[in-house]
């Protein structure tokens, strides 16, 4: 999966498979070849980079875990090794980062937590501390969320903050699917299911 300029990235693999699954058209591609590419992007730490040999990153892990889950190949991932790397993303403040030695960011409340949920390892982090961190990033005037407390709220971080809170079971939020990033009821209506570990 690449674009017309030859750029190849696991994000393209996830987006293509995600869209085709929603259209019930996964047969339109060589799924085995797509899985082969994604598995070549797995690193020694259990995580995934954007291309073979690239550094493991929380966003790329989400794309690869999600892609593999959609096509029924999540069993190829060692959930304990990858789950450990993901759980290590939680910092003392409760927030998550996308790779070692980086700051916490609300967007990883989605990328990392959704991956942990898909792997069945979300209980390996302190869910209450994460919830507190996400809520500390909410702008009390606009209601939106920022990357960190005190920064400007934006749509990107608001989506991922609310998504993370939904995965944590925050009251009043609709249940969101950790692989498709869509409401579970929508996926049920579309008759789209993926096999959880």
C-alpha positions as CSV (number, residue, x, y, z in Angstrom):
1,X,0.0,0.0,0.0
2,X,1.6,3.2,-1.1
3,X,0.6,6.5,-2.6
4,X,1.2,7.7,-6.1
5,X,4.6,9.1,-5.1
6,X,5.7,5.7,-3.8
7,X,5.5,6.5,-0.1
8,X,4.8,3.4,1.9
9,X,3.6,3.5,5.5
10,X,1.6,1.2,7.9
11,X,-1.0,4.0,8.3
12,X,-2.0,3.4,4.7
13,X,-2.4,-0.3,5.4
14,X,-4.7,0.4,8.3
15,X,-6.8,3.0,6.4
16,X,-7.2,0.8,3.4
17,X,-8.2,-2.2,5.4
18,X,-10.5,-0.2,7.7
19,X,-12.4,1.4,4.7
20,X,-12.6,-1.9,2.8
21,X,-14.0,-3.7,5.9
22,X,-16.6,-1.0,6.3
23,X,-17.6,-1.6,2.7
24,X,-17.5,-5.4,3.1
25,X,-14.9,-5.5,0.3
26,X,-11.7,-7.0,1.9
27,X,-11.6,-9.4,-1.0
28,X,-10.6,-6.5,-3.2
29,X,-7.0,-6.7,-2.0
30,X,-4.4,-9.4,-1.3
31,X,-4.9,-9.5,2.5
32,X,-2.0,-12.0,3.0
33,X,0.4,-9.6,1.2
34,X,-0.8,-6.7,3.4
35,X,-0.3,-8.7,6.5
36,X,3.2,-9.7,5.3
37,X,4.1,-6.0,4.9
38,X,2.8,-5.1,8.4
39,X,4.6,-8.0,10.1
40,X,7.9,-6.9,8.4
41,X,7.4,-3.6,10.3
42,X,7.4,-5.3,13.7
43,X,10.5,-4.6,15.9
44,X,12.4,-6.5,18.6
45,X,10.3,-4.8,21.3
46,X,7.1,-6.2,19.9
47,X,6.0,-2.8,18.5
48,X,5.7,-1.5,15.0
49,X,7.2,1.3,12.9
50,X,5.9,3.0,9.8
51,X,8.2,0.9,7.6
52,X,10.5,-2.1,8.1
53,X,13.3,-1.1,10.5
54,X,11.6,2.2,11.6
55,X,11.3,3.0,15.3
56,X,8.4,1.7,17.2
57,X,5.8,4.4,17.8
58,X,2.4,4.3,19.6
59,X,0.5,5.6,16.6
60,X,2.0,3.0,14.3
61,X,1.3,0.3,16.8
62,X,-2.4,1.2,16.8
63,X,-2.4,1.1,12.9
64,X,-0.7,-2.3,12.8
65,X,-2.7,-3.9,15.7
66,X,-5.9,-2.5,14.2
67,X,-5.2,-3.7,10.7
68,X,-4.3,-7.2,12.0
69,X,-7.4,-7.3,14.1
70,X,-9.7,-6.3,11.2
71,X,-8.3,-9.1,9.0
72,X,-8.3,-11.7,11.8
73,X,-4.5,-11.9,12.1
74,X,-4.0,-10.4,15.6
75,X,-2.8,-13.8,16.9
76,X,0.5,-13.1,15.0
77,X,1.3,-10.5,17.7
78,X,2.8,-11.5,21.0
79,X,0.3,-9.7,23.2
80,X,2.4,-9.9,26.3
81,X,5.6,-8.4,24.8
82,X,3.7,-5.7,22.9
83,X,1.4,-5.1,25.9
84,X,4.4,-4.5,28.1
85,X,5.9,-2.0,25.7
86,X,2.5,-0.2,25.6
87,X,2.1,-0.3,29.4
88,X,5.5,1.3,29.7
89,X,4.2,4.4,27.9
90,X,2.3,5.4,31.1
91,X,4.2,8.2,32.9
92,X,3.9,9.1,36.6
93,X,1.4,11.9,35.8
94,X,-1.0,9.1,34.5
95,X,-0.7,10.2,30.8
96,X,0.7,8.2,28.0
97,X,3.5,8.9,25.5
98,X,4.1,7.4,22.1
99,X,7.7,6.3,22.6
100,X,10.3,6.3,25.3
101,X,11.7,9.6,26.6
102,X,8.8,11.7,25.2
103,X,6.2,13.8,27.0
104,X,2.6,12.6,27.7
105,X,0.0,13.6,25.2
106,X,-3.8,13.1,25.3
107,X,-3.7,11.6,21.7
108,X,-1.9,8.6,23.1
109,X,-4.9,8.1,25.4
110,X,-6.4,6.7,22.2
111,X,-3.4,5.3,20.2
112,X,-1.9,3.4,23.2
113,X,-5.0,2.6,25.2
114,X,-6.9,1.4,22.1
115,X,-4.0,-1.0,21.3
116,X,-4.0,-2.3,24.8
117,X,-7.8,-2.8,24.7
118,X,-7.5,-4.7,21.3
119,X,-4.8,-6.9,22.9
120,X,-6.8,-7.5,26.1
121,X,-4.1,-5.8,28.2
122,X,-5.7,-2.5,29.2
123,X,-5.7,-3.7,32.8
124,X,-1.9,-3.4,32.8
125,X,-2.1,0.4,33.2
126,X,-3.5,2.6,35.9
127,X,-6.8,3.4,34.3
128,X,-7.9,5.9,37.0
129,X,-4.6,7.9,36.7
130,X,-5.1,8.0,32.9
131,X,-8.7,9.2,33.3
132,X,-7.5,12.0,35.7
133,X,-4.8,13.0,33.2
134,X,-7.3,13.2,30.3
135,X,-9.8,15.3,32.4
136,X,-7.0,17.6,33.4
137,X,-6.5,18.5,29.8
138,X,-10.1,19.6,29.3
139,X,-10.6,23.3,28.7
140,X,-13.2,24.4,31.2
141,X,-14.6,27.1,28.9
142,X,-14.7,25.4,25.5
143,X,-15.1,21.9,26.7
144,X,-12.4,20.7,24.3
145,X,-9.2,18.8,25.1
146,X,-5.6,19.8,24.6
147,X,-2.4,17.7,24.4
148,X,-1.4,18.6,28.0
149,X,-3.0,20.6,30.8
150,X,-3.0,24.4,30.1
151,X,-2.4,24.1,26.3
152,X,-4.9,25.1,23.6
153,X,-7.8,22.7,23.0
154,X,-8.2,21.4,19.4
155,X,-10.4,19.0,17.6
156,X,-7.7,16.3,17.2
157,X,-7.0,16.0,20.9
158,X,-10.7,16.4,21.8
159,X,-11.6,13.3,19.7
160,X,-8.8,11.2,21.2
161,X,-9.5,12.4,24.7
162,X,-13.2,11.5,24.4
163,X,-12.3,8.2,22.7
164,X,-9.9,7.4,25.6
165,X,-12.5,8.3,28.2
166,X,-15.0,6.0,26.4
167,X,-12.5,3.1,26.4
168,X,-12.1,3.7,30.1
169,X,-15.9,3.5,30.6
170,X,-16.5,7.1,31.5
171,X,-20.2,7.7,32.4
172,X,-22.4,9.2,29.7
173,X,-20.2,8.3,26.7
174,X,-21.2,5.9,24.0
175,X,-19.0,2.7,23.8
176,X,-16.3,3.1,21.1
177,X,-14.6,0.2,19.3
178,X,-10.8,0.2,19.9
179,X,-10.0,-1.0,16.4
180,X,-12.4,1.0,14.2
181,X,-12.6,4.1,16.4
182,X,-16.4,4.1,15.7
183,X,-19.3,3.6,18.1
184,X,-19.9,-0.1,18.8
185,X,-23.6,0.3,17.9
186,X,-22.7,1.6,14.4
187,X,-20.4,-1.5,13.8
188,X,-23.2,-3.8,15.0
189,X,-25.6,-2.1,12.6
190,X,-23.2,-2.6,9.8
191,X,-22.6,-6.2,10.9
192,X,-18.9,-5.6,11.3
193,X,-17.2,-7.7,14.0
194,X,-13.6,-8.6,14.7
195,X,-12.3,-11.4,16.9
196,X,-11.1,-10.2,20.3
197,X,-8.3,-12.1,21.9
